[in-house]
């Protein structure tokens, strides 16, 4: 029981794991944004052209 209490009071956490997850998520966002940006820009420009009639 004492061992369990000591384990629960240890608040160091898994910092390297969280850092890795954060960096991987940021990397995925950058890659997806880089791939999708031209298509999204094109869709936006077409929508503006239709609204303004230019």
C-alpha positions as CSV (number, residue, x, y, z in Angstrom):
1,X,0.0,0.0,0.0
2,X,2.9,2.4,0.8
3,X,4.4,1.7,-2.6
4,X,1.1,2.6,-4.3
5,X,0.9,5.8,-2.4
6,X,4.4,6.7,-3.4
7,X,3.7,5.9,-7.1
8,X,0.6,8.2,-7.0
9,X,2.5,11.1,-5.4
10,X,5.1,11.0,-8.2
11,X,4.1,13.9,-10.4
12,X,7.0,13.8,-12.9
13,X,4.8,12.3,-15.6
14,X,5.9,11.1,-19.0
15,X,7.4,14.3,-20.4
16,X,9.3,12.7,-23.3
17,X,6.2,10.9,-24.5
18,X,4.1,14.1,-24.4
19,X,6.9,16.0,-26.2
20,X,7.0,13.4,-28.9
21,X,3.2,13.3,-29.4
22,X,3.2,17.1,-29.6
23,X,6.0,17.3,-32.1
24,X,4.4,14.5,-34.3
25,X,1.0,16.2,-34.2
26,X,2.6,19.6,-35.2
27,X,4.5,17.8,-38.0
28,X,1.3,16.2,-39.3
29,X,-0.5,19.6,-39.3
30,X,2.3,21.2,-41.2
31,X,2.3,18.4,-43.8
32,X,-1.4,18.3,-44.3
33,X,-1.6,22.1,-44.5
34,X,1.2,22.2,-47.1
35,X,-0.7,19.6,-49.2
36,X,-4.2,21.2,-48.8
37,X,-3.3,24.9,-49.0
38,X,-3.3,25.1,-52.8
39,X,-6.6,23.3,-53.1
40,X,-8.2,25.4,-50.4
41,X,-6.9,28.6,-51.9
42,X,-8.4,27.6,-55.3
43,X,-11.8,26.8,-53.7
44,X,-11.7,30.2,-51.9
45,X,-10.8,32.2,-55.0
46,X,-13.6,30.4,-57.0
47,X,-16.1,31.2,-54.3
48,X,-15.2,34.9,-54.2
49,X,-15.3,35.1,-57.9
50,X,-18.8,33.7,-58.0
51,X,-20.0,36.0,-55.2
52,X,-18.5,39.2,-56.7
53,X,-19.1,38.2,-60.4
54,X,-15.7,39.3,-61.5
